Amino acid sequence: MGDATADGRPETATEPPETGGAVPGLDEAGLLLEIDGAVATVTLNRPERRNAMTFATWRGLAAIGRSLPAAVRVVVLRGAGPSFSAGIDLGMFSGESGGLPDGSDPEAADRFIAELQDGYTWLRRPDIVSVAAVHGHAIGAGFQLALSCDVRVVADDAKFCMKEPALGLVPDLTGTKPLVEIAGVGRALELCLTARTVHADEAARIGLAEILVPRAGLDDAVRDLVGALLAVDAGAAAATKRLLWQAAGNTLEQQSAAERREQIGRLRALFGT
Ligand code: ACO
């Protein structure tokens, strides 16, 4: 595993990347984890099912978050095959791929869903920057996974769809908050309650894609972004992420105080004895 060089970029790999041996059960979860120095790449890896996700997938994602080496600064999420993810494995509705809870024990169902949400929430951790590389379909749980990431790099063939309400459900994998923050309540409502497909150009227009590239350029665009992210001081990056994520919920006074606190930490790190 190569360490970061002085400018923060990963060294050219001299050994094959690690493949998630430390996290058991990823194969069955349809996940592939590769760690190369400061960069972890998580691949949704059931292309024959368009990367449809099961409980095992969400638990696997949570396990990856828990076991991430401290050296990792950027996590890239991508999909194998023609789609990012077709969302929940529809076999779960028929019990074929593990049944959904029936809600008759609300406390148990609450705990159950919270555990699945853990697969998404760690992507907001300040010590990492999470990047979704989205191509093809990103439906339901797949759309929410992209929304959980800090930055979305989107190929021009991407199609987002929040399908849950059309199936009688609500989006519950932590996607409603970022969707509203990005697109506004009105647009979020219109997208969710019509379950319509948002194509890449519209996604870029309404802020769902920070970077829009031709499909063939997706990997290069992600590589360039990762390089740029790693070139920034790690402590400053974590502190800035903490600040930016709390800004919307803070008053100007609270945010100004948070900026002072973080800056004092940075000054201490840079110039303290
Ligand atoms: N769950 C289980 N299997 C799936 C899913 C899914 N969500 N999506 C696709 N597959 C399977 C298909 O059944 C098919 O299997 P088969 O080869 O045995 O027939 C295979 O993956 C390929 O699917 P196609 O439909 O042939 O692929 P295509 O590229 O034409 O279409 C698309 C892809 C648009 C994603 C389509 O498969 C689709 O609409 N899937 C369902 C999406 C959905 O409703 N997801 C639930 C969202 S709600 C939530 O996530 C909570």
py3Dmol code that shows the C-alpha trace and the ligand (Angstrom):
import py3Dmol

protein = """\
ATOM      1  CA  MET A   1       0.000   0.000   0.000  1.00  0.00           C
ATOM      2  CA  GLY A   2       1.648   3.266  -1.097  1.00  0.00           C
ATOM      3  CA  ASP A   3       1.787   6.198   1.334  1.00  0.00           C
ATOM      4  CA  ALA A   4       0.841   9.690   0.213  1.00  0.00           C
ATOM      5  CA  THR A   5       3.699  11.700  -1.261  1.00  0.00           C
ATOM      6  CA  ALA A   6       4.688  15.173  -0.006  1.00  0.00           C
ATOM      7  CA  ASP A   7       2.038  16.824  -2.170  1.00  0.00           C
ATOM      8  CA  GLY A   8      -0.576  14.476  -0.759  1.00  0.00           C
ATOM      9  CA  ARG A   9      -1.079  12.461  -3.938  1.00  0.00           C
ATOM     10  CA  PRO A  10      -0.858   8.685  -3.704  1.00  0.00           C
ATOM     11  CA  GLU A  11       2.379   7.182  -4.937  1.00  0.00           C
ATOM     12  CA  THR A  12       2.195   5.137  -8.089  1.00  0.00           C
ATOM     13  CA  ALA A  13       1.126   1.739  -6.853  1.00  0.00           C
ATOM     14  CA  THR A  14       3.952  -0.772  -6.843  1.00  0.00           C
ATOM     15  CA  GLU A  15       1.797  -3.498  -5.337  1.00  0.00           C
ATOM     16  CA  PRO A  16      -1.757  -4.495  -6.200  1.00  0.00           C
ATOM     17  CA  PRO A  17      -4.324  -2.636  -4.085  1.00  0.00           C
ATOM     18  CA  GLU A  18      -5.812  -4.319  -1.030  1.00  0.00           C
ATOM     19  CA  THR A  19      -9.169  -5.880  -1.801  1.00  0.00           C
ATOM     20  CA  GLY A  20     -11.089  -5.606   1.421  1.00  0.00           C
ATOM     21  CA  GLY A  21      -9.813  -8.778   3.066  1.00  0.00           C
ATOM     22  CA  ALA A  22     -10.351  -7.093   6.440  1.00  0.00           C
ATOM     23  CA  VAL A  23     -14.098  -6.793   5.887  1.00  0.00           C
ATOM     24  CA  PRO A  24     -15.762 -10.217   5.779  1.00  0.00           C
ATOM     25  CA  GLY A  25     -18.794 -10.955   3.638  1.00  0.00           C
ATOM     26  CA  LEU A  26     -18.345  -8.243   1.014  1.00  0.00           C
ATOM     27  CA  ASP A  27     -18.617 -10.693  -1.879  1.00  0.00           C
ATOM     28  CA  GLU A  28     -22.033 -11.878  -0.716  1.00  0.00           C
ATOM     29  CA  ALA A  29     -23.004  -8.252  -0.149  1.00  0.00           C
ATOM     30  CA  GLY A  30     -22.226  -7.487  -3.801  1.00  0.00           C
ATOM     31  CA  LEU A  31     -19.439  -5.122  -2.839  1.00  0.00           C
ATOM     32  CA  LEU A  32     -15.802  -4.820  -3.788  1.00  0.00           C
ATOM     33  CA  LEU A  33     -13.406  -2.754  -1.674  1.00  0.00           C
ATOM     34  CA  GLU A  34     -10.003  -1.657  -2.921  1.00  0.00           C
ATOM     35  CA  ILE A  35      -7.704   0.430  -0.778  1.00  0.00           C
ATOM     36  CA  ASP A  36      -4.734   2.155  -2.335  1.00  0.00           C
ATOM     37  CA  GLY A  37      -3.009   4.399   0.183  1.00  0.00           C
ATOM     38  CA  ALA A  38      -5.277   7.340   0.919  1.00  0.00           C
ATOM     39  CA  VAL A  39      -7.992   6.222  -1.504  1.00  0.00           C
ATOM     40  CA  ALA A  40     -10.663   3.585  -0.913  1.00  0.00           C
ATOM     41  CA  THR A  41     -12.799   2.547  -3.863  1.00  0.00           C
ATOM     42  CA  VAL A  42     -16.074   0.811  -3.131  1.00  0.00           C
ATOM     43  CA  THR A  43     -17.631  -0.857  -6.162  1.00  0.00           C
ATOM     44  CA  LEU A  44     -21.268  -1.945  -6.174  1.00  0.00           C
ATOM     45  CA  ASN A  45     -20.588  -5.238  -7.831  1.00  0.00           C
ATOM     46  CA  ARG A  46     -23.719  -7.098  -8.939  1.00  0.00           C
ATOM     47  CA  PRO A  47     -23.805  -5.904 -12.535  1.00  0.00           C
ATOM     48  CA  GLU A  48     -26.061  -8.795 -13.591  1.00  0.00           C
ATOM     49  CA  ARG A  49     -28.682  -7.325 -11.207  1.00  0.00           C
ATOM     50  CA  ARG A  50     -27.752  -3.726 -12.080  1.00  0.00           C
ATOM     51  CA  ASN A  51     -26.151  -3.469  -8.631  1.00  0.00           C
ATOM     52  CA  ALA A  52     -29.452  -3.920  -6.832  1.00  0.00           C
ATOM     53  CA  MET A  53     -28.878  -3.731  -3.096  1.00  0.00           C
ATOM     54  CA  THR A  54     -29.925  -6.015  -0.253  1.00  0.00           C
ATOM     55  CA  PHE A  55     -29.707  -5.748   3.533  1.00  0.00           C
ATOM     56  CA  ALA A  56     -26.292  -7.387   3.192  1.00  0.00           C
ATOM     57  CA  THR A  57     -25.170  -4.571   0.891  1.00  0.00           C
ATOM     58  CA  TRP A  58     -26.131  -1.865   3.377  1.00  0.00           C
ATOM     59  CA  ARG A  59     -24.605  -3.781   6.290  1.00  0.00           C
ATOM     60  CA  GLY A  60     -21.479  -4.310   4.167  1.00  0.00           C
ATOM     61  CA  LEU A  61     -21.252  -0.585   3.477  1.00  0.00           C
ATOM     62  CA  ALA A  62     -21.552   0.118   7.212  1.00  0.00           C
ATOM     63  CA  ALA A  63     -18.818  -2.443   7.924  1.00  0.00           C
ATOM     64  CA  ILE A  64     -16.544  -0.766   5.373  1.00  0.00           C
ATOM     65  CA  GLY A  65     -17.123   2.561   7.114  1.00  0.00           C
ATOM     66  CA  ARG A  66     -16.240   1.044  10.502  1.00  0.00           C
ATOM     67  CA  SER A  67     -13.087  -0.672   9.280  1.00  0.00           C
ATOM     68  CA  LEU A  68     -11.640   2.054   7.061  1.00  0.00           C
ATOM     69  CA  PRO A  69      -7.890   2.471   7.706  1.00  0.00           C
ATOM     70  CA  ALA A  70      -6.991   5.850   9.229  1.00  0.00           C
ATOM     71  CA  ALA A  71      -4.833   6.650   6.184  1.00  0.00           C
ATOM     72  CA  VAL A  72      -7.874   6.764   3.896  1.00  0.00           C
ATOM     73  CA  ARG A  73      -8.878  10.320   2.995  1.00  0.00           C
ATOM     74  CA  VAL A  74     -11.064   9.823  -0.075  1.00  0.00           C
ATOM     75  CA  VAL A  75     -13.731   7.185  -0.652  1.00  0.00           C
ATOM     76  CA  VAL A  76     -15.002   6.666  -4.186  1.00  0.00           C
ATOM     77  CA  LEU A  77     -18.297   4.846  -4.753  1.00  0.00           C
ATOM     78  CA  ARG A  78     -18.924   3.425  -8.198  1.00  0.00           C
ATOM     79  CA  GLY A  79     -21.022   0.813  -9.923  1.00  0.00           C
ATOM     80  CA  ALA A  80     -19.843  -2.119 -12.040  1.00  0.00           C
ATOM     81  CA  GLY A  81     -21.564  -2.702 -15.378  1.00  0.00           C
ATOM     82  CA  PRO A  82     -24.154  -0.511 -17.077  1.00  0.00           C
ATOM     83  CA  SER A  83     -25.625   1.150 -13.948  1.00  0.00           C
ATOM     84  CA  PHE A  84     -24.583   2.787 -10.700  1.00  0.00           C
ATOM     85  CA  SER A  85     -27.421   0.991  -8.903  1.00  0.00           C
ATOM     86  CA  ALA A  86     -31.012  -0.075  -9.590  1.00  0.00           C
ATOM     87  CA  GLY A  87     -31.805   0.451  -5.887  1.00  0.00           C
ATOM     88  CA  ILE A  88     -33.325  -2.070  -3.539  1.00  0.00           C
ATOM     89  CA  ASP A  89     -33.320  -5.651  -4.760  1.00  0.00           C
ATOM     90  CA  LEU A  90     -36.942  -6.111  -5.764  1.00  0.00           C
ATOM     91  CA  GLY A  91     -36.683  -9.746  -4.654  1.00  0.00           C
ATOM     92  CA  MET A  92     -36.905  -8.388  -1.115  1.00  0.00           C
ATOM     93  CA  PHE A  93     -40.548  -7.483  -1.681  1.00  0.00           C
ATOM     94  CA  SER A  94     -41.400 -11.091  -2.424  1.00  0.00           C
ATOM     95  CA  GLY A  95     -39.189 -12.413   0.382  1.00  0.00           C
ATOM     96  CA  GLU A  96     -36.924 -13.992  -2.259  1.00  0.00           C
ATOM     97  CA  SER A  97     -33.879 -11.967  -1.128  1.00  0.00           C
ATOM     98  CA  GLY A  98     -34.753 -11.534   2.569  1.00  0.00           C
ATOM     99  CA  GLY A  99     -38.049 -10.055   3.739  1.00  0.00           C
ATOM    100  CA  LEU A 100     -38.749  -6.471   4.760  1.00  0.00           C
ATOM    101  CA  PRO A 101     -39.934  -5.892   8.368  1.00  0.00           C
ATOM    102  CA  ASP A 102     -43.722  -5.536   8.564  1.00  0.00           C
ATOM    103  CA  GLY A 103     -43.649  -2.622  11.015  1.00  0.00           C
ATOM    104  CA  SER A 104     -45.784  -4.416  13.608  1.00  0.00           C
ATOM    105  CA  ASP A 105     -42.999  -3.858  16.160  1.00  0.00           C
ATOM    106  CA  PRO A 106     -42.158  -0.181  15.544  1.00  0.00           C
ATOM    107  CA  GLU A 107     -39.177  -0.130  17.914  1.00  0.00           C
ATOM    108  CA  ALA A 108     -37.613  -3.179  16.302  1.00  0.00           C
ATOM    109  CA  ALA A 109     -38.277  -1.742  12.834  1.00  0.00           C
ATOM    110  CA  ASP A 110     -36.738   1.564  13.917  1.00  0.00           C
ATOM    111  CA  ARG A 111     -33.565  -0.210  15.086  1.00  0.00           C
ATOM    112  CA  PHE A 112     -33.521  -2.284  11.911  1.00  0.00           C
ATOM    113  CA  ILE A 113     -33.733   0.725   9.592  1.00  0.00           C
ATOM    114  CA  ALA A 114     -31.204   2.686  11.687  1.00  0.00           C
ATOM    115  CA  GLU A 115     -28.717  -0.150  11.187  1.00  0.00           C
ATOM    116  CA  LEU A 116     -29.213   0.025   7.407  1.00  0.00           C
ATOM    117  CA  GLN A 117     -28.854   3.815   7.457  1.00  0.00           C
ATOM    118  CA  ASP A 118     -25.407   3.293   9.041  1.00  0.00           C
ATOM    119  CA  GLY A 119     -24.338   2.096   5.604  1.00  0.00           C
ATOM    120  CA  TYR A 120     -24.874   5.629   4.316  1.00  0.00           C
ATOM    121  CA  THR A 121     -24.174   8.032   7.184  1.00  0.00           C
ATOM    122  CA  TRP A 122     -20.453   7.314   7.538  1.00  0.00           C
ATOM    123  CA  LEU A 123     -19.892   8.861   4.107  1.00  0.00           C
ATOM    124  CA  ARG A 124     -20.401  12.280   5.758  1.00  0.00           C
ATOM    125  CA  ARG A 125     -17.522  11.747   8.226  1.00  0.00           C
ATOM    126  CA  PRO A 126     -15.203  14.761   8.220  1.00  0.00           C
ATOM    127  CA  ASP A 127     -11.988  12.724   8.034  1.00  0.00           C
ATOM    128  CA  ILE A 128     -12.904  11.525   4.524  1.00  0.00           C
ATOM    129  CA  VAL A 129     -14.298  13.050   1.356  1.00  0.00           C
ATOM    130  CA  SER A 130     -16.796  10.755  -0.345  1.00  0.00           C
ATOM    131  CA  VAL A 131     -17.182  10.860  -4.107  1.00  0.00           C
ATOM    132  CA  ALA A 132     -19.978   9.163  -6.032  1.00  0.00           C
ATOM    133  CA  ALA A 133     -19.041   8.274  -9.619  1.00  0.00           C
ATOM    134  CA  VAL A 134     -22.465   7.881 -11.175  1.00  0.00           C
ATOM    135  CA  HIS A 135     -23.246   6.411 -14.570  1.00  0.00           C
ATOM    136  CA  GLY A 136     -26.384   4.776 -15.920  1.00  0.00           C
ATOM    137  CA  HIS A 137     -29.284   4.343 -13.523  1.00  0.00           C
ATOM    138  CA  ALA A 138     -29.175   5.544  -9.915  1.00  0.00           C
ATOM    139  CA  ILE A 139     -32.593   4.532  -8.624  1.00  0.00           C
ATOM    140  CA  GLY A 140     -34.068   4.697  -5.128  1.00  0.00           C
ATOM    141  CA  ALA A 141     -31.480   3.425  -2.658  1.00  0.00           C
ATOM    142  CA  GLY A 142     -28.859   3.981  -5.375  1.00  0.00           C
ATOM    143  CA  PHE A 143     -29.884   7.618  -5.794  1.00  0.00           C
ATOM    144  CA  GLN A 144     -29.777   8.015  -2.005  1.00  0.00           C
ATOM    145  CA  LEU A 145     -26.282   6.538  -1.906  1.00  0.00           C
ATOM    146  CA  ALA A 146     -25.115   9.151  -4.403  1.00  0.00           C
ATOM    147  CA  LEU A 147     -26.838  11.822  -2.299  1.00  0.00           C
ATOM    148  CA  SER A 148     -24.934  10.628   0.790  1.00  0.00           C
ATOM    149  CA  CYS A 149     -21.629  11.453  -0.830  1.00  0.00           C
ATOM    150  CA  ASP A 150     -19.951  14.838  -0.557  1.00  0.00           C
ATOM    151  CA  VAL A 151     -19.420  15.206  -4.302  1.00  0.00           C
ATOM    152  CA  ARG A 152     -21.093  13.585  -7.301  1.00  0.00           C
ATOM    153  CA  VAL A 153     -19.200  13.131 -10.550  1.00  0.00           C
ATOM    154  CA  VAL A 154     -21.850  12.253 -13.100  1.00  0.00           C
ATOM    155  CA  ALA A 155     -21.567  10.722 -16.556  1.00  0.00           C
ATOM    156  CA  ASP A 156     -23.780  12.087 -19.307  1.00  0.00           C
ATOM    157  CA  ASP A 157     -25.711   8.790 -19.430  1.00  0.00           C
ATOM    158  CA  ALA A 158     -26.774   9.049 -15.759  1.00  0.00           C
ATOM    159  CA  LYS A 159     -30.451   8.770 -14.835  1.00  0.00           C
ATOM    160  CA  PHE A 160     -31.606   9.499 -11.290  1.00  0.00           C
ATOM    161  CA  CYS A 161     -34.984   8.379  -9.987  1.00  0.00           C
ATOM    162  CA  MET A 162     -36.439   8.419  -6.460  1.00  0.00           C
ATOM    163  CA  LYS A 163     -38.727   5.473  -6.938  1.00  0.00           C
ATOM    164  CA  GLU A 164     -39.716   4.724  -3.312  1.00  0.00           C
ATOM    165  CA  PRO A 165     -43.087   6.551  -3.192  1.00  0.00           C
ATOM    166  CA  ALA A 166     -44.138   4.775  -6.382  1.00  0.00           C
ATOM    167  CA  LEU A 167     -43.592   1.511  -4.493  1.00  0.00           C
ATOM    168  CA  GLY A 168     -45.547   2.712  -1.455  1.00  0.00           C
ATOM    169  CA  LEU A 169     -42.423   3.542   0.588  1.00  0.00           C
ATOM    170  CA  VAL A 170     -40.548   6.664   1.595  1.00  0.00           C
ATOM    171  CA  PRO A 171     -36.873   7.269   0.860  1.00  0.00           C
ATOM    172  CA  ASP A 172     -35.369   6.259   4.235  1.00  0.00           C
ATOM    173  CA  LEU A 173     -31.681   5.773   3.525  1.00  0.00           C
ATOM    174  CA  THR A 174     -30.809   9.330   4.574  1.00  0.00           C
ATOM    175  CA  GLY A 175     -31.486  10.810   1.138  1.00  0.00           C
ATOM    176  CA  THR A 176     -34.309  13.247   1.864  1.00  0.00           C
ATOM    177  CA  LYS A 177     -32.161  15.799   3.708  1.00  0.00           C
ATOM    178  CA  PRO A 178     -29.446  16.177   1.057  1.00  0.00           C
ATOM    179  CA  LEU A 179     -32.042  16.132  -1.721  1.00  0.00           C
ATOM    180  CA  VAL A 180     -33.906  19.040  -0.134  1.00  0.00           C
ATOM    181  CA  GLU A 181     -30.683  20.890   0.661  1.00  0.00           C
ATOM    182  CA  ILE A 182     -29.485  20.517  -2.912  1.00  0.00           C
ATOM    183  CA  ALA A 183     -32.676  20.940  -4.910  1.00  0.00           C
ATOM    184  CA  GLY A 184     -35.106  22.701  -2.516  1.00  0.00           C
ATOM    185  CA  VAL A 185     -38.339  21.302  -1.066  1.00  0.00           C
ATOM    186  CA  GLY A 186     -40.439  22.008  -4.148  1.00  0.00           C
ATOM    187  CA  ARG A 187     -38.126  20.256  -6.586  1.00  0.00           C
ATOM    188  CA  ALA A 188     -37.479  17.384  -4.139  1.00  0.00           C
ATOM    189  CA  LEU A 189     -41.215  16.934  -3.723  1.00  0.00           C
ATOM    190  CA  GLU A 190     -41.850  16.983  -7.441  1.00  0.00           C
ATOM    191  CA  LEU A 191     -39.078  14.424  -8.089  1.00  0.00           C
ATOM    192  CA  CYS A 192     -40.103  12.054  -5.302  1.00  0.00           C
ATOM    193  CA  LEU A 193     -43.858  12.204  -5.779  1.00  0.00           C
ATOM    194  CA  THR A 194     -43.704  11.688  -9.521  1.00  0.00           C
ATOM    195  CA  ALA A 195     -40.780   9.223  -9.351  1.00  0.00           C
ATOM    196  CA  ARG A 196     -39.695  10.685 -12.654  1.00  0.00           C
ATOM    197  CA  THR A 197     -36.255  10.229 -14.124  1.00  0.00           C
ATOM    198  CA  VAL A 198     -33.767  13.079 -13.960  1.00  0.00           C
ATOM    199  CA  HIS A 199     -31.241  12.894 -16.768  1.00  0.00           C
ATOM    200  CA  ALA A 200     -27.636  13.999 -16.350  1.00  0.00           C
ATOM    201  CA  ASP A 201     -28.001  17.469 -17.874  1.00  0.00           C
ATOM    202  CA  GLU A 202     -30.920  18.332 -15.597  1.00  0.00           C
ATOM    203  CA  ALA A 203     -29.049  16.773 -12.641  1.00  0.00           C
ATOM    204  CA  ALA A 204     -26.189  19.169 -13.271  1.00  0.00           C
ATOM    205  CA  ARG A 205     -28.593  22.112 -13.631  1.00  0.00           C
ATOM    206  CA  ILE A 206     -30.325  21.487 -10.301  1.00  0.00           C
ATOM    207  CA  GLY A 207     -27.111  20.804  -8.394  1.00  0.00           C
ATOM    208  CA  LEU A 208     -27.237  17.006  -8.187  1.00  0.00           C
ATOM    209  CA  ALA A 209     -24.012  16.743 -10.171  1.00  0.00           C
ATOM    210  CA  GLU A 210     -21.002  18.796  -9.166  1.00  0.00           C
ATOM    211  CA  ILE A 211     -19.090  17.547 -12.202  1.00  0.00           C
ATOM    212  CA  LEU A 212     -20.692  16.359 -15.458  1.00  0.00           C
ATOM    213  CA  VAL A 213     -18.555  14.471 -17.961  1.00  0.00           C
ATOM    214  CA  PRO A 214     -18.979  12.275 -21.029  1.00  0.00           C
ATOM    215  CA  ARG A 215     -19.381   8.607 -20.031  1.00  0.00           C
ATOM    216  CA  ALA A 216     -15.957   7.709 -21.427  1.00  0.00           C
ATOM    217  CA  GLY A 217     -14.333  10.388 -19.265  1.00  0.00           C
ATOM    218  CA  LEU A 218     -15.833   9.365 -15.916  1.00  0.00           C
ATOM    219  CA  ASP A 219     -12.851   7.450 -14.536  1.00  0.00           C
ATOM    220  CA  ASP A 220     -10.380  10.163 -15.552  1.00  0.00           C
ATOM    221  CA  ALA A 221     -12.567  12.881 -14.031  1.00  0.00           C
ATOM    222  CA  VAL A 222     -12.758  10.953 -10.756  1.00  0.00           C
ATOM    223  CA  ARG A 223      -9.006  10.370 -10.782  1.00  0.00           C
ATOM    224  CA  ASP A 224      -8.353  14.104 -11.315  1.00  0.00           C
ATOM    225  CA  LEU A 225     -10.771  15.047  -8.551  1.00  0.00           C
ATOM    226  CA  VAL A 226      -9.216  12.563  -6.126  1.00  0.00           C
ATOM    227  CA  GLY A 227      -5.744  13.942  -6.903  1.00  0.00           C
ATOM    228  CA  ALA A 228      -6.912  17.492  -6.260  1.00  0.00           C
ATOM    229  CA  LEU A 229      -8.616  16.493  -2.996  1.00  0.00           C
ATOM    230  CA  LEU A 230      -5.480  14.740  -1.753  1.00  0.00           C
ATOM    231  CA  ALA A 231      -3.336  17.754  -2.573  1.00  0.00           C
ATOM    232  CA  VAL A 232      -5.046  19.743   0.201  1.00  0.00           C
ATOM    233  CA  ASP A 233      -3.809  19.515   3.805  1.00  0.00           C
ATOM    234  CA  ALA A 234      -5.676  16.651   5.538  1.00  0.00           C
ATOM    235  CA  GLY A 235      -6.385  18.546   8.779  1.00  0.00           C
ATOM    236  CA  ALA A 236      -7.633  21.608   6.933  1.00  0.00           C
ATOM    237  CA  ALA A 237      -9.828  19.430   4.729  1.00  0.00           C
ATOM    238  CA  ALA A 238     -11.468  17.729   7.727  1.00  0.00           C
ATOM    239  CA  ALA A 239     -11.999  21.031   9.552  1.00  0.00           C
ATOM    240  CA  THR A 240     -13.457  22.676   6.451  1.00  0.00           C
ATOM    241  CA  LYS A 241     -15.800  19.750   5.824  1.00  0.00           C
ATOM    242  CA  ARG A 242     -17.033  20.003   9.430  1.00  0.00           C
ATOM    243  CA  LEU A 243     -17.671  23.728   8.890  1.00  0.00           C
ATOM    244  CA  LEU A 244     -19.420  23.414   5.552  1.00  0.00           C
ATOM    245  CA  TRP A 245     -21.748  20.631   6.670  1.00  0.00           C
ATOM    246  CA  GLN A 246     -22.951  22.544   9.724  1.00  0.00           C
ATOM    247  CA  ALA A 247     -23.313  25.900   7.924  1.00  0.00           C
ATOM    248  CA  ALA A 248     -26.900  25.417   6.753  1.00  0.00           C
ATOM    249  CA  GLY A 249     -28.154  24.593  10.250  1.00  0.00           C
ATOM    250  CA  ASN A 250     -26.262  27.411  12.004  1.00  0.00           C
ATOM    251  CA  THR A 251     -27.011  31.085  12.470  1.00  0.00           C
ATOM    252  CA  LEU A 252     -24.310  33.444  11.184  1.00  0.00           C
ATOM    253  CA  GLU A 253     -23.212  33.949  14.780  1.00  0.00           C
ATOM    254  CA  GLN A 254     -22.921  30.203  15.427  1.00  0.00           C
ATOM    255  CA  GLN A 255     -21.118  29.646  12.161  1.00  0.00           C
ATOM    256  CA  SER A 256     -18.694  32.512  12.812  1.00  0.00           C
ATOM    257  CA  ALA A 257     -17.916  30.997  16.217  1.00  0.00           C
ATOM    258  CA  ALA A 258     -17.419  27.583  14.599  1.00  0.00           C
ATOM    259  CA  GLU A 259     -15.010  29.138  12.084  1.00  0.00           C
ATOM    260  CA  ARG A 260     -13.009  30.703  14.924  1.00  0.00           C
ATOM    261  CA  ARG A 261     -12.861  27.391  16.798  1.00  0.00           C
ATOM    262  CA  GLU A 262     -11.697  25.472  13.762  1.00  0.00           C
ATOM    263  CA  GLN A 263      -9.164  28.140  12.822  1.00  0.00           C
ATOM    264  CA  ILE A 264      -7.664  28.105  16.305  1.00  0.00           C
ATOM    265  CA  GLY A 265      -7.232  24.349  15.896  1.00  0.00           C
ATOM    266  CA  ARG A 266      -5.536  24.889  12.552  1.00  0.00           C
ATOM    267  CA  LEU A 267      -3.256  27.627  13.941  1.00  0.00           C
ATOM    268  CA  ARG A 268      -2.277  25.325  16.777  1.00  0.00           C
ATOM    269  CA  ALA A 269      -1.565  22.493  14.335  1.00  0.00           C
ATOM    270  CA  LEU A 270       0.467  24.711  12.021  1.00  0.00           C
ATOM    271  CA  PHE A 271       2.326  26.991  14.414  1.00  0.00           C
ATOM    272  CA  GLY A 272       1.868  25.568  17.921  1.00  0.00           C
ATOM    273  CA  THR A 273       4.810  24.278  19.850  1.00  0.00           C
TER     274      THR A 273
END
"""
ligand_1 = """\
51
ACO
N -33.806 -5.739 -8.080
C -33.575 -6.985 -8.535
N -33.190 -7.237 -9.807
C -33.034 -6.201 -10.632
C -33.254 -4.880 -10.219
C -33.659 -4.666 -8.877
N -33.855 -3.429 -8.378
N -33.026 -4.051 -11.276
C -32.683 -4.841 -12.309
N -32.680 -6.138 -11.926
C -32.371 -7.314 -12.737
C -33.461 -7.539 -13.763
O -34.521 -8.269 -13.217
C -32.699 -8.328 -14.821
O -32.587 -9.650 -14.408
P -32.692 -10.845 -15.511
O -31.474 -10.671 -16.386
O -32.655 -12.088 -14.688
O -33.975 -10.627 -16.261
C -31.304 -7.707 -14.747
O -31.202 -7.063 -13.480
C -31.069 -6.665 -15.810
O -32.137 -5.760 -15.752
P -32.783 -5.103 -17.065
O -34.079 -4.500 -16.679
O -32.793 -6.119 -18.165
O -31.670 -4.034 -17.380
P -31.834 -2.626 -18.097
O -30.448 -2.084 -18.185
O -32.645 -2.741 -19.327
O -32.703 -1.719 -17.061
C -33.196 -0.711 -14.940
C -32.121 -1.312 -15.881
C -33.786 0.561 -15.547
C -32.451 -0.403 -13.656
C -34.348 -1.706 -14.727
O -33.798 -2.989 -14.447
C -35.265 -1.342 -13.578
O -36.136 -0.504 -13.719
N -35.063 -1.994 -12.413
C -35.928 -1.788 -11.238
C -35.590 -0.512 -10.513
C -36.410 -0.323 -9.247
O -37.630 -0.222 -9.284
N -35.713 -0.272 -8.090
C -36.344 -0.052 -6.794
C -36.111 1.387 -6.368
S -36.829 1.797 -4.829
C -35.632 1.590 -3.669
O -34.494 1.453 -3.957
C -36.008 1.577 -2.192
"""
view = py3Dmol.view(width=600, height=400)
view.addModel(protein, "pdb")
view.setStyle({"model": 0}, {"cartoon": {"style": "trace"}})
view.addModel(ligand_1, "xyz")
view.setStyle({"model": 1}, {"stick": {}})
view.zoomTo()
view.show()
